[in-house]
Amino acid sequence: MSVNTTEEKILKKIAELNLATKAELKNILKNDGLGNSDINAVISTATCSLVDKGLISTVNPIGSTCFVITKKGNKLLGELNE
């Protein structure tokens, strides 16, 4: 299974934070130089792809959608870092 660079950045950040909101992911991508593109579309596309691949899961602990990494996501990150 492969992920693109944006998906990889998001996956790493979710793993680091344990729980990430869309707003947090948006700020991270803005700081990584994606300020000129449509951040909301990028986040939606990347997170939907990661959920479809079973690498992250959505939870709603505080009323807004948050993302957590799955075991499968952690395993892929380990393989990417080798």
N, C-alpha and C positions, 0 to 999 in steps of 0.2 A: 504494500500500500504506500502511496506517495502523497505528500502534501506540498503545496507551493510555499514560497517564502513568507507570504503574509499569514497563511494558516500556521506555519511553524512558529512565527513570532507570537501569534495569539495563543497557541498551545503552550509555549514556554512560559508566557506571562501568567496564564491561568494556573499552571503547575506551581509557579512561584508564589502566587497570591492565595492559592487554595480555593478561593471563591472570587470571581470577578464579575462586575456589572458591565453593561454595554458602555456606560459613561467612562469607566476606567479604561476599557479597551480603546475607546475613541481617543482619549488623551494620549495613550501610548503610541497609537498610530500617527497622531498629529505630530508628536515629538520625533517620530522616526522619518519625517519628511513627506508624509502623505497629506499634508495640509491642503494641497490644491485639488485633490480628488474628492469625490463624494464619499466621505468617511462612513456615513450611515449605510450606504450601499455596500461598501467594502466589508464592513463589520457583519452585516446581514448575510452576505454571500459566504464569507469565510466561516462564520459560526454555523450556518445551516449545513455547509459541506462537512464540517467537523462533527456535527451531531449525526448526520447521515452515515458517516464512516464509523460511528461509535466511539470516537476519541474524546468527546466531551458530552456532558449531559446538562440539561437546563433544570434549574430549581427556582422556586419562588419564595425564599424565606423571609424577605422583607417587602413583599408586595410588588417588586419589580423583578424582571427576569435576570437571573445570575447564571453563571456557567461554572461547572466544576469538571476537572479532568477525570477520566475513567481509568481503570486498570490498563485497558488496551492503549489509551493515550500515553500513559506513563511508560508502557513497554516500548511504544514507537519512539518516544523521546530518548529513551535509553539507547535504542538502536541508532538514532540519528547522531548521538553524541559519541559513538564509538569510532 
